[in-house]
């Protein structure tokens, strides 16, 4: 088993109406720092993104942010990170986040979170990577998405093995143990060719 040293977290750039999602992001940030796992994320200081970054930093963890220049320039970038990479586009951001991460965790979020998550799941389907992907179904937030996946499988548009491309965890305390159970990588690919 390859040790997970960096976790990419996808989550909302807005604050949720349910404060328990804020508490969950804080708890994950602290757990990452305590387990010496570097946080890789979208580089913002707003929403759940800012919450998890601040919580990781407050617990003396390392945080790497990757943000497109157009977002950085409107003062969304977090300036107190271990590293902040300002890149030219959203596409470059997603590829750099992928390259700098050993695994992915998906907290509640919106359209951007869905975009990033489905790209990683699709890349796994295409055998471009086999990095662990954890869908954190905190308070059943992602249940409609899981139901949609089942609908797509039943309709024949998605193969049944797609269920194995990611792991669903219901509670924050399951994240670190789930990462440690993931099998060692069997194949790697240069995603820049895709």
KAZIKA-V253155 format. One record per backbone hydrogen bond with DSSP energy under -1.0 kcal/mol. CO is the residue of the C=O (numbers start at 1). NH is the residue of the N-H. Records with the same first field share a line. If there is no record, write none. Layout:
CO = NH  NH
//
This chain:
5 = 38
6 = 102
7 = 40
8 = 105
10 = 107
12 = 49
14 = 48
18 = 21
19 = 23
20 = 24
21 = 25
22 = 26
23 = 27
24 = 28
25 = 29
26 = 30
27 = 31
28 = 32
29 = 33
30 = 34
31 = 35
32 = 37
33 = 36
38 = 7
39 = 64
40 = 9
41 = 66
43 = 78
46 = 50
47 = 51
48 = 52
49 = 53
50 = 54
51 = 55
52 = 56
53 = 57
54 = 58
55 = 59
56 = 61
57 = 60
62 = 39
63 = 82  83
64 = 41
65 = 85
67 = 87
68 = 72
69 = 73
71 = 76
72 = 75
76 = 45
83 = 65
85 = 67
87 = 69
89 = 93
90 = 94
91 = 95
92 = 96
93 = 97
94 = 98
95 = 99
96 = 100
98 = 101
103 = 8
104 = 134
105 = 10
106 = 136
108 = 12
110 = 114
111 = 115
112 = 116
113 = 117
114 = 118
115 = 119
116 = 120
117 = 121
118 = 122
119 = 123
120 = 124
121 = 125
122 = 126
123 = 128
124 = 127
132 = 104
133 = 167
134 = 106
135 = 137  169
136 = 138
137 = 140
138 = 141
140 = 143
142 = 146
143 = 147
144 = 148
145 = 149
146 = 150
147 = 151
148 = 152
149 = 153
150 = 154
151 = 155
152 = 157  158
153 = 156
159 = 162
160 = 163
161 = 164
162 = 165
167 = 135
169 = 137
171 = 174
172 = 175
174 = 178
175 = 179
176 = 180
190 = 193
191 = 194
//
